[in-house]
Amino acid sequence: MADERLEEQLAHLTRAVDDLSEVVARQDAEIAVLTRRVEMLMQREAEREVDASGTLPLADQKPPHW
């Protein structure tokens, strides 16, 4: 009786770990896509700032007190 209960619990825990692993893998892929998109948007904005002002983008400039 106790063995059956332990096996059942183990099966549930194994399923939970597998489900969580799938979630983590999916989130990792989504984070990678979003990171690439943010990098692309930052590059586009930097290029737009250069085109508009002809100077370094503000993100690449050192603050005046440096």
C-alpha positions in Angstrom: 0.0 0.0 0.0 2.7 2.5 1.0 4.8 1.4 -2.1 1.9 2.2 -4.4 1.4 5.6 -2.8 5.1 6.4 -3.2 5.1 5.3 -6.8 2.1 7.5 -7.4 3.7 10.5 -5.8 6.9 9.8 -7.8 4.9 9.7 -11.0 3.2 13.0 -10.2 6.5 14.7 -9.3 8.1 13.3 -12.4 5.3 14.7 -14.5 5.5 18.1 -12.7 9.2 18.3 -13.3 8.7 17.4 -17.0 6.0 20.1 -17.3 8.2 22.7 -15.6 11.1 21.8 -17.8 9.0 22.4 -20.9 7.9 25.8 -19.5 11.5 26.8 -18.8 12.6 25.7 -22.3 9.8 27.7 -23.9 10.5 30.8 -21.8 14.2 30.6 -22.6 13.4 30.6 -26.3 11.0 33.5 -25.9 13.6 35.5 -23.9 16.1 34.9 -26.6 13.7 36.2 -29.3 12.8 39.3 -27.1 16.5 40.0 -26.4 17.2 40.0 -30.1 14.3 42.3 -30.8 15.4 44.7 -28.1 18.9 44.8 -29.5 17.5 45.4 -33.0 15.3 48.2 -31.7 18.2 49.8 -29.8 20.4 49.7 -32.9 17.6 51.2 -35.0 17.1 54.0 -32.5 20.8 54.7 -32.3 21.0 54.9 -36.1 18.0 57.2 -36.2 19.6 59.5 -33.6 22.8 59.6 -35.7 20.8 60.4 -38.8 18.8 63.1 -37.1 21.6 64.8 -35.3 24.8 63.7 -36.9 26.3 63.0 -33.4 26.8 60.0 -31.2 23.5 58.6 -29.8 22.8 59.8 -26.3 23.1 56.2 -25.0 26.7 56.1 -26.2 27.7 59.5 -24.8 29.4 59.9 -21.5 27.6 62.2 -19.0 29.1 65.7 -18.8 30.5 65.1 -15.2 32.8 62.3 -16.5 
